[in-house]
Each structure stands twice: as C-alpha cells, then as structure tokens.
Amino acid sequence: MVVGDASLDIDTLVIGAGPGGYVAAIRAAQLGQKVLIVDKSEVGGVCLNRGCIPSKALISAAHQYESAKHGEAFGVSAENVKVDFTKTQEFKSSVVKKLTGGVAGLLKGNKVEIFNGECMFISTTEARVFNDHESPRYRFKNCIIATGSRPIELKPFPFGGRILSSTEALELPEIPKSLIVIGGGYIGAELGQMYSKFGTKVTIIEGMDTVLPGFDKDMTRLVAKSMAKTGIEIVTNAKAESAAQTDKDVTVKYSVGGESKEVTAEYLLVTVGRRPNTDGELGLDLIGVELDERGLIKVDHQGRTNIPNIFAIGDVVPGLALAHKASYEGKIAAEAIAGKKSVVDYKVIPAVVFTDPECSSVGLTEKEAKDKGYKVKSGKFPFAGNGRALSLNNPDGFIKIVANEENNIVLGAQIVGIEASNLIAELGLAIEMGATLEDISLTIHGHPTLGEVVMEAAELVEGHPIHVLTR
Ligand SMILES: Cc1cc2nc3c(=O)[nH]c(=O)nc-3n(C[C@H](O)[C@H](O)[C@H](O)COP(=O)(O)OP(=O)(O)OC[C@H]3O[C@@H](n4cnc5c(N)ncnc54)[C@H](O)[C@@H]3O)c2cc1C
C-alpha cells in the first residue's frame, strides 16, 4: 500500500462492503476488473454485522426457547428450561464471524483488494481512504457507492443510555425485563417479538393502525394475535412524544386519540426507519452527485448517477432498503460498468419479515394490481388444509396468489405463516418467468410439504382446489 500522494490506479472502486458492495465487487472482479473495496467498518456491512444475520440468529434462539417450553401438543414436556443469554449472544456472534470471514475469503479469492478505512471523494476519478495508519489516494475509472444507511434518530429520543437503536438492541448482555418499541415496522416487530419470547414485557407504540403497516390487514392481524399470546401490548394510532430516562428505566409519553399516556420500561428501542449514508465526509456534494429530497442518490436503470462513471446501489438509492435488493443492484451496476446491457427490473423483490408467524410478499398485492388496471382474480389457501403444516402443529396463516383474470399470469403473492420467508421464492420465480396458475398447479410438489400450499393456492384461484371446499 502506498502512503502519501502517489495515486494508485484501479478499474473499479467500491465504497462500502455490505451486501450491495461486496456482491458488486465480486461480480466486477469476475468480469475482469481490477477492484478495490473499502469499508470504514467490518466487511459484511449492516446486514451481516448489525442487521439481517444477528437478528435472525437471536430470533432462532427465541423460537428454540419457546419450542422447548411448549412441546405439550407433541406429548413432549421439559422442566426447568432456561436461557443463558451470554451463550445466546456468543452463538449470534459466531454466526456473524463465520459469515464475515467467508465474505472476506470470497473477496480475496476473487482477487478483490480490501482496504479498511473511510473513503472521501477528491474528484470524479479520485478518492482518498483514511484509517489510523495511512491515507492512500486512488485513481479509478468507475466507482460504485454502496455506503448503506443508519438508524434515524428522532430529536425527542436521542440514542444513548436506555434509548437504543437496533444496533444496541442486538447487543444487550441480558434479557431486559421490559422494553418499549417505538415503531412497529419490520425491525421493531421482529426484535420486540424476539425479546417477548425470551420473557421481556414488550410495548409497541405504532403511529399507523397496525404493526407491519406495509402488509395486508388479514396478514398483520395474525401477527398481532400471536404477539398478544406472549403478552406484547400494541398501541396503534399513537404518537410518541418524549422520553425521560433514569439510571434504571425510561418513561415514554405518548398520545392516542388526543389522550396523553405514559409507559415505563428498562429500555426504549426506537426503530422508525433508516437514513442513507450520503452526507458527512464522503464528499458527494464536492463532486456533484445528485440526491433527491430524502438524501437518496438519484440513479438510472443501471444504477448510474448523474456522473457517468459513478454508480450507486443498495440503501443509498430509492426503493426498499433490503439486503437482497442491494445485492441485485450491485450485480447490475458491475455488469453495466463491464459494458453489459443489464438493467434493473423491480417486478420481483420479495419482502420478508421474520415475525411469528412470518410474512412475505412478492409482486403486486390485489389492490396494487387493480390500481394498475388489471382484471384480477385471487384466492387464499390456508395452511390448516395442509398435512405438513398440521404435523408441525403450525396451521395458522395462508398463501394468497393474485393473477391476471384474462390470461392467468401470476402477478403477485402474499404469505403469512410458517416458512413464509422460504415459500415466497417459488412465487417470485413464477412472476419472473411470467408463469401462469397452471404452470404452478401442474408442477408436482412433494408430499407432505409446505410447498404443496403454493400448488393448492394456484388450484384455488383456478377454481378447483382439492383440499378445501369452495362452496
Ligand atoms: C436490525 C435489522 C434487521 C434487518 N433485517 C433484514 C432482513 O431480514 N432482510 C433484509 O433484506 N434486510 C434486512 N435489513 C436491512 C439490510 O441490513 C440493509 O438493507 C442492507 O444491509 C443494505 O446493504 P448496503 O450494501 O446498501 O449497505 P450496508 O449494509 O449498510 O453497508 C454499507 C457499508 O458502507 C460502509 N461505509 C459507509 N460510509 C463509508 C465511507 N465513507 N467509507 C467507507 N465505508 C463506508 C459502512 O461501514 C457499511 O459497512 C435489516 C436491517 C437491520 C438494521
């Protein structure tokens, strides 16, 4: 590594090694580019270190605890079931370490150079990267900005002490006795329910009329019902106003329908969305990268910004802030840089929530399809009509398929229930391929599997389901 002012020449500079950046770097290297990836923190970004992966590890541990305690239906009982949360956290950290180590290995194996430091643009073809030891300057032909996002901090609820962002909520050394969650979106719902399963008294304060407001009401109703079972109190249509903390607890004042209320708990978790990392020292203003009113980078259908050799992907560009979207955009941007005609097509981006029951959605909802002018037919097949769901003692929920009435082409699907996160993949593929209901219903699905519910939902929409009565 050269220190000082001599520039090092590379083909593609990737800033940020999250699921957007590292995937883009590997794809660019596969396409023959000399690639440097820089990150001021750990390889893997928010997703592997402070987001998707650690949250799912803790959620799995909470499920494990709950199943160990409640096996009565299977004739299984256990006494004295305990959680050693230090070990739970160690398990989480070991999963993170395995994955981040794996990503570093993949980058090296693809001959991508990794540099740990903070990146700042000097011009549209040069950037400097700083860490405690050195500050090399790089000259690049193309650059992909993948600097991600951070939790939004609200003025009345500054992070610190007993007021946590999702990052600190994943790192608690002990299971809290009580927790207030402001924001019932997917992060608040997942983390709130995870702690509730471990025995925390959880109160969710949500501004809209339901938790997970982006999903259909018939799905969120089931999640709210399941949350109530472990004692989660959900306060909807509520406005959180202020918080006061002591060394022992934190009290939140909020209002519902004009009435003032308050609740006290050991911690407050604030999850009200994420802000793109496009401000600060990065220097986007210096080189003239155009942002929208929310601070997101404006890009075209290949991820190209207003500066032709600079691309942006993931949480810094408009659209869903999800890891798989970031990775997808990373591949497209790398291919565009290599001269390929790849363009983004957002018809199929699954949204997946790891609550209990899980929720997932892909393509259009019934309402969205109607709003777009389609003649729509749809139907919901219940997990209660499926042998595997019953044998898992998990019959709640359904798979809904939305299709074009004129040609039976699948337009969208929504799932609430066991393994919704995995089952949505088949429906995503169906939409991507322009498949019809018949393509799904004529595909022989193994028995007894949860996948049969996908097939039966297609048959239901066609009007001839076997395992439910339609009369
Ligand atoms: C608790 C939680 C749970 C989540 N669960 C899911 C889930 O289940 N599924 C899902 O799809 N998504 C989930 N997400 C969202 C997902 O983590 C993000 O959408 C994803 O990480 C975005 O990827 P990215 O590559 O755009 O950026 P990030 O993952 O945010 O990575 C950006 C990287 O850029 C680096 N960086 C920033 N500025 C600079 C700079 N100037 N110089 C050098 N490096 C810089 C940062 O250090 C960081 O490592 C979750 C998020 C949270 C917080």
The ligand as an SDF file (V2000), in Angstrom:
LIG
                    3D

 53 58  0  0  0  0  0  0  0  0999 V2000
  -31.9550   -4.9800   12.6360 C   0  0  0  0  0  0  0  0  0  0  0  0
  -32.0010   -5.0710   11.1400 C   0  0  0  0  0  0  0  0  0  0  0  0
  -32.5090   -6.2150   10.5360 C   0  0  0  0  0  0  0  0  0  0  0  0
  -32.5390   -6.3230    9.1580 C   0  0  0  0  0  0  0  0  0  0  0  0
  -33.0580   -7.4610    8.6120 N   0  0  0  0  0  0  0  0  0  0  0  0
  -33.1100   -7.5940    7.2760 C   0  0  0  0  0  0  0  0  0  0  0  0
  -33.6150   -8.7850    6.6800 C   0  0  0  0  0  0  0  0  0  0  0  0
  -34.0300   -9.7170    7.3790 O   0  0  0  0  0  0  0  0  0  0  0  0
  -33.6210   -8.8660    5.3270 N   0  0  0  0  0  0  0  0  0  0  0  0
  -33.1750   -7.8430    4.5310 C   0  0  0  0  0  0  0  0  0  0  0  0
  -33.2020   -7.9750    3.3120 O   0  0  0  0  0  0  0  0  0  0  0  0
  -32.6920   -6.7060    5.0650 N   0  0  0  0  0  0  0  0  0  0  0  0
  -32.6410   -6.5580    6.4100 C   0  0  0  0  0  0  0  0  0  0  0  0
  -32.1250   -5.4060    6.9500 N   0  0  0  0  0  0  0  0  0  0  0  0
  -31.6910   -4.3140    6.0410 C   0  0  0  0  0  0  0  0  0  0  0  0
  -30.3020   -4.6090    5.4560 C   0  0  0  0  0  0  0  0  0  0  0  0
  -29.3880   -4.7920    6.5140 O   0  0  0  0  0  0  0  0  0  0  0  0
  -29.8730   -3.4580    4.5590 C   0  0  0  0  0  0  0  0  0  0  0  0
  -30.8660   -3.2160    3.5890 O   0  0  0  0  0  0  0  0  0  0  0  0
  -28.5660   -3.8040    3.8480 C   0  0  0  0  0  0  0  0  0  0  0  0
  -27.5370   -4.0440    4.7730 O   0  0  0  0  0  0  0  0  0  0  0  0
  -28.1500   -2.6620    2.9150 C   0  0  0  0  0  0  0  0  0  0  0  0
  -26.9810   -3.0430    2.2650 O   0  0  0  0  0  0  0  0  0  0  0  0
  -25.9860   -1.9700    1.6540 P   0  0  0  0  0  0  0  0  0  0  0  0
  -24.9050   -2.7730    0.9860 O   0  0  0  0  0  0  0  0  0  0  0  0
  -26.7130   -0.9690    0.8630 O   0  0  0  0  0  0  0  0  0  0  0  0
  -25.3720   -1.1810    2.8950 O   0  0  0  0  0  0  0  0  0  0  0  0
  -24.8590   -1.5740    4.3460 P   0  0  0  0  0  0  0  0  0  0  0  0
  -25.1120   -2.9840    4.6750 O   0  0  0  0  0  0  0  0  0  0  0  0
  -25.4060   -0.5230    5.2310 O   0  0  0  0  0  0  0  0  0  0  0  0
  -23.2880   -1.4040    4.2250 O   0  0  0  0  0  0  0  0  0  0  0  0
  -22.6990   -0.1600    3.9850 C   0  0  0  0  0  0  0  0  0  0  0  0
  -21.2440   -0.2120    4.3730 C   0  0  0  0  0  0  0  0  0  0  0  0
  -20.6230    1.0120    3.9450 O   0  0  0  0  0  0  0  0  0  0  0  0
  -19.6530    1.3930    4.8950 C   0  0  0  0  0  0  0  0  0  0  0  0
  -19.4210    2.8400    4.7370 N   0  0  0  0  0  0  0  0  0  0  0  0
  -20.3180    3.8510    4.8900 C   0  0  0  0  0  0  0  0  0  0  0  0
  -19.7280    5.0400    4.5940 N   0  0  0  0  0  0  0  0  0  0  0  0
  -18.4380    4.7650    4.2650 C   0  0  0  0  0  0  0  0  0  0  0  0
  -17.3250    5.5710    3.8580 C   0  0  0  0  0  0  0  0  0  0  0  0
  -17.4310    6.8790    3.6980 N   0  0  0  0  0  0  0  0  0  0  0  0
  -16.1530    4.9470    3.6160 N   0  0  0  0  0  0  0  0  0  0  0  0
  -16.0400    3.5910    3.7570 C   0  0  0  0  0  0  0  0  0  0  0  0
  -17.0430    2.8020    4.1220 N   0  0  0  0  0  0  0  0  0  0  0  0
  -18.2300    3.3730    4.3600 C   0  0  0  0  0  0  0  0  0  0  0  0
  -20.2940    1.0170    6.2260 C   0  0  0  0  0  0  0  0  0  0  0  0
  -19.2780    0.8280    7.2060 O   0  0  0  0  0  0  0  0  0  0  0  0
  -21.0120   -0.2730    5.8830 C   0  0  0  0  0  0  0  0  0  0  0  0
  -20.2340   -1.4130    6.1860 O   0  0  0  0  0  0  0  0  0  0  0  0
  -32.0460   -5.2720    8.3410 C   0  0  0  0  0  0  0  0  0  0  0  0
  -31.5190   -4.1170    8.9330 C   0  0  0  0  0  0  0  0  0  0  0  0
  -31.4890   -4.0100   10.3100 C   0  0  0  0  0  0  0  0  0  0  0  0
  -30.9130   -2.7710   10.9260 C   0  0  0  0  0  0  0  0  0  0  0  0
  1  2  1  0
  2  3  1  0
  2 52  2  0
  3  4  2  0
  4  5  1  0
  4 50  1  0
  5  6  2  0
  6  7  1  0
  6 13  1  0
  7  8  2  0
  7  9  1  0
  9 10  1  0
 10 11  2  0
 10 12  1  0
 12 13  2  0
 13 14  1  0
 14 15  1  0
 14 50  1  0
 15 16  1  0
 16 17  1  0
 16 18  1  0
 18 19  1  0
 18 20  1  0
 20 21  1  0
 20 22  1  0
 22 23  1  0
 23 24  1  0
 24 25  2  0
 24 26  1  0
 24 27  1  0
 27 28  1  0
 28 29  2  0
 28 30  1  0
 28 31  1  0
 31 32  1  0
 32 33  1  0
 33 34  1  0
 33 48  1  0
 34 35  1  0
 35 36  1  0
 35 46  1  0
 36 37  1  0
 36 45  1  0
 37 38  2  0
 38 39  1  0
 39 40  1  0
 39 45  2  0
 40 41  1  0
 40 42  2  0
 42 43  1  0
 43 44  2  0
 44 45  1  0
 46 47  1  0
 46 48  1  0
 48 49  1  0
 50 51  2  0
 51 52  1  0
 52 53  1  0
M  END
$$$$
